[in-house]
Amino acid sequence: MTDWTSLDYAVADVEGNGQQPADLVELAVLPITDGTIGEPVTWLVKPPRPIKAFATRIHGITGKDVASAPAFADIKHEVRQALGGRVLVAHNAHVDTGVLGREMGEWDCPEVFDTLKLARRLLAGQPSYKLGALVKVLSLDDAMPPGLAPHRAAYDVLVTARLFVRLATRDDGIPASLEELRGQAADRKRGGADETAALF
C-alpha cells in the first residue's frame, strides 16, 4: 500500500460574496509536501458583483476591502502555479471546486480529498462535522499565527490542513495509506450523520 505522504497536496479555501453562484473574494492555497504543512498563500479578489451583507457577517470582508484588489483574471497564473498538479484538499470541497472551476476555466484537478467526508468516515460519533466544530474538538487552532480568524481563507486553509494530516495519521502515529483515505481499504470506523454544510 502507498503512504499518503508520497503525494503532494494543495489545501484550498475560498470565501465568496454571497451571490448565486458565488464570486470569489478571497482564496488561500497551502501546500503539504512529504507530509509537512507549508505556508499559505492568500489573495483578496475584487468580485464582479457586490459582497452581500450576510457574507460579510460570516467572513468580515467588505466591498472596501476588495476595492483595490485584482480581478481573478489578473492572479489566475499565480493560483494555477500554487495549485500545480497537486492533489486538492478542502473541507466541503464541492464549494471550493465549484468556485475554482468557474474561475479557472480549463483546470485539471488530479484528485480531491474532502475533509468533511473523510471526517464523517474516520471520526465516529461527532455531533457536528462542520469545520469550526472539528477545530474545537481536535484543538486544531492551537498555536495559530497571529492575525488569523475563522472564516478567513488563511485560517480555514491552515486548520483544514491540520485536520487532513490528523485524519491521515493512524492512532499509532503511522501514516495511513492512500487506499485507506480513498476508502479502498477497510475503514477504521464509520460514523456521523449527514449534515448540511454552510456555504462558507
C-alpha positions as CSV (number, residue, x, y, z in Angstrom):
1,M,0.0,0.0,0.0
2,T,1.1,3.5,-0.8
3,D,1.8,6.0,2.1
4,W,-0.3,9.2,1.7
5,T,2.8,11.3,2.1
6,S,4.0,10.1,-1.2
7,L,1.8,12.7,-2.9
8,D,1.9,16.5,-2.9
9,Y,-1.2,18.3,-1.8
10,A,-2.7,21.8,-2.1
11,V,-5.2,22.7,0.6
12,A,-7.6,25.3,-0.7
13,D,-10.3,27.5,0.8
14,V,-12.5,30.1,-0.9
15,E,-14.6,32.9,0.5
16,G,-17.4,34.2,-1.6
17,N,-19.6,37.3,-2.0
18,G,-22.9,35.6,-1.2
19,Q,-24.2,35.8,-4.8
20,Q,-25.6,32.8,-6.6
21,P,-23.4,31.4,-7.9
22,A,-20.7,32.8,-5.6
23,D,-18.0,35.1,-6.9
24,L,-14.6,34.8,-5.3
25,V,-13.5,37.5,-2.8
26,E,-10.6,35.6,-1.0
27,L,-8.6,32.5,-1.8
28,A,-5.9,30.7,0.1
29,V,-3.7,27.8,-1.0
30,L,-1.4,25.9,1.3
31,P,1.0,23.1,0.2
32,I,1.6,19.8,2.0
33,T,4.8,18.2,0.8
34,D,6.3,15.0,2.2
35,G,3.6,15.1,4.9
36,T,4.7,18.5,6.1
37,I,2.3,21.5,6.2
38,G,3.8,24.6,4.4
39,E,2.8,28.3,4.5
40,P,-0.5,29.6,3.0
41,V,-0.6,32.0,0.1
42,T,-3.6,34.3,0.2
43,W,-5.3,36.5,-2.4
44,L,-8.0,39.1,-2.0
45,V,-10.1,39.3,-5.2
46,K,-12.3,42.0,-6.5
47,P,-15.6,40.3,-7.5
48,P,-17.7,41.4,-10.5
49,R,-20.8,41.7,-8.2
50,P,-21.1,43.3,-4.7
51,I,-20.5,41.4,-1.5
52,K,-23.8,40.7,0.2
53,A,-24.2,41.7,3.9
54,F,-24.8,38.2,5.1
55,A,-21.5,37.1,3.5
56,T,-19.6,40.0,5.2
57,R,-21.2,38.9,8.5
58,I,-19.6,35.5,8.1
59,H,-16.1,36.3,6.9
60,G,-15.8,40.1,7.6
61,I,-14.7,41.0,4.1
62,T,-16.3,44.2,2.8
63,G,-16.5,45.9,-0.6
64,K,-14.0,48.4,0.7
65,D,-11.5,45.6,1.5
66,V,-11.5,44.4,-2.1
67,A,-12.0,47.7,-3.9
68,S,-8.3,47.8,-5.0
69,A,-7.8,44.1,-5.1
70,P,-7.1,42.5,-8.5
71,A,-9.7,40.7,-10.6
72,F,-9.2,36.9,-10.6
73,A,-8.0,37.0,-14.2
74,D,-5.0,39.0,-13.0
75,I,-3.9,36.4,-10.5
76,K,-5.1,33.2,-12.3
77,H,-1.5,32.3,-13.3
78,E,-0.3,32.6,-9.7
79,V,-3.2,30.5,-8.4
80,R,-2.6,27.9,-11.1
81,Q,1.1,27.7,-10.1
82,A,0.1,27.3,-6.4
83,L,-2.3,24.5,-7.2
84,G,0.1,22.9,-9.7
85,G,-0.5,19.3,-10.3
86,R,-1.1,18.7,-6.6
87,V,-4.0,16.7,-5.1
88,L,-6.6,19.2,-3.8
89,V,-7.7,19.1,-0.2
90,A,-10.7,21.1,1.1
91,H,-13.5,21.0,3.7
92,N,-16.9,20.6,2.0
93,A,-14.8,20.5,-1.2
94,H,-17.7,20.9,-3.7
95,V,-18.0,24.5,-2.7
96,D,-14.3,25.2,-3.3
97,T,-14.0,23.2,-6.5
98,G,-17.2,24.8,-7.9
99,V,-15.8,28.3,-7.4
100,L,-12.3,27.4,-8.6
101,G,-13.7,25.6,-11.6
102,R,-15.8,28.6,-12.7
103,E,-12.9,31.0,-12.2
104,M,-10.1,28.8,-13.6
105,G,-11.8,27.7,-16.7
106,E,-9.8,24.7,-18.0
107,W,-8.4,23.3,-14.8
108,D,-7.2,19.8,-14.5
109,C,-7.6,18.8,-10.8
110,P,-6.0,15.4,-10.4
111,E,-7.8,14.2,-7.3
112,V,-9.8,15.7,-4.4
113,F,-9.8,14.7,-0.7
114,D,-12.8,16.3,1.1
115,T,-12.0,16.5,4.8
116,L,-15.7,16.7,5.6
117,K,-16.3,13.3,4.0
118,L,-13.1,11.9,5.5
119,A,-14.1,13.1,9.0
120,R,-17.5,11.6,8.7
121,R,-15.9,8.3,7.8
122,L,-13.0,8.2,10.1
123,L,-14.1,10.1,13.2
124,A,-17.2,8.3,14.6
125,G,-19.8,9.9,16.7
126,Q,-19.1,13.6,16.3
127,P,-22.2,15.8,16.9
128,S,-21.1,18.1,14.1
129,Y,-18.7,17.8,11.2
130,K,-18.6,21.4,10.4
131,L,-15.0,22.8,10.3
132,G,-15.4,25.0,13.3
133,A,-16.8,22.2,15.4
134,L,-13.9,19.8,14.4
135,V,-11.4,22.6,15.2
136,K,-12.7,22.8,18.7
137,V,-12.9,19.0,19.3
138,L,-9.4,18.4,17.9
139,S,-7.7,21.6,19.1
140,L,-6.7,22.4,15.5
141,D,-6.3,26.1,16.3
142,D,-3.5,25.7,18.9
143,A,-0.5,27.9,18.3
144,M,-2.1,29.7,15.4
145,P,-0.1,32.5,13.8
146,P,-1.3,36.0,15.0
147,G,-3.9,37.8,13.0
148,L,-5.8,34.8,11.6
149,A,-9.5,34.4,12.2
150,P,-12.1,31.8,11.5
151,H,-13.9,32.1,8.1
152,R,-10.9,33.9,6.6
153,A,-9.2,31.8,4.0
154,A,-5.7,31.7,5.6
155,Y,-7.2,30.4,8.9
156,D,-9.5,27.9,7.3
157,V,-6.9,26.5,5.0
158,L,-4.5,26.0,7.9
159,V,-6.9,24.2,10.2
160,T,-8.1,22.2,7.2
161,A,-4.5,21.1,6.5
162,R,-4.1,20.2,10.2
163,L,-7.4,18.2,10.1
164,F,-6.3,16.4,6.9
165,V,-2.9,15.4,8.5
166,R,-4.8,14.2,11.6
167,L,-7.2,12.1,9.6
168,A,-4.4,10.7,7.5
169,T,-2.4,9.6,10.6
170,R,-3.5,6.4,12.4
171,D,-3.8,6.3,16.2
172,D,-0.4,4.6,16.5
173,G,1.2,7.5,14.6
174,I,1.8,5.6,11.4
175,P,0.7,7.4,8.2
176,A,-2.4,5.9,6.6
177,S,-2.3,4.6,3.1
178,L,-3.8,6.3,0.1
179,E,-6.0,3.3,-0.2
180,E,-7.4,3.9,3.3
181,L,-8.0,7.6,2.6
182,R,-9.7,6.8,-0.7
183,G,-11.9,4.2,1.1
184,Q,-10.4,1.4,-0.9
185,A,-9.2,-0.4,2.3
186,A,-11.1,-1.4,5.4
187,D,-12.3,1.8,7.1
188,R,-11.0,2.4,10.7
189,K,-14.5,3.5,11.7
190,R,-17.6,4.9,10.2
191,G,-19.8,7.4,11.8
192,G,-21.6,10.7,11.6
193,A,-24.9,11.5,10.0
194,D,-25.1,13.7,7.0
195,E,-25.1,17.4,7.8
196,T,-25.9,20.3,5.6
197,A,-22.7,22.3,5.4
198,A,-22.7,26.1,5.3
199,L,-21.8,27.8,2.1
200,F,-18.7,29.4,3.5
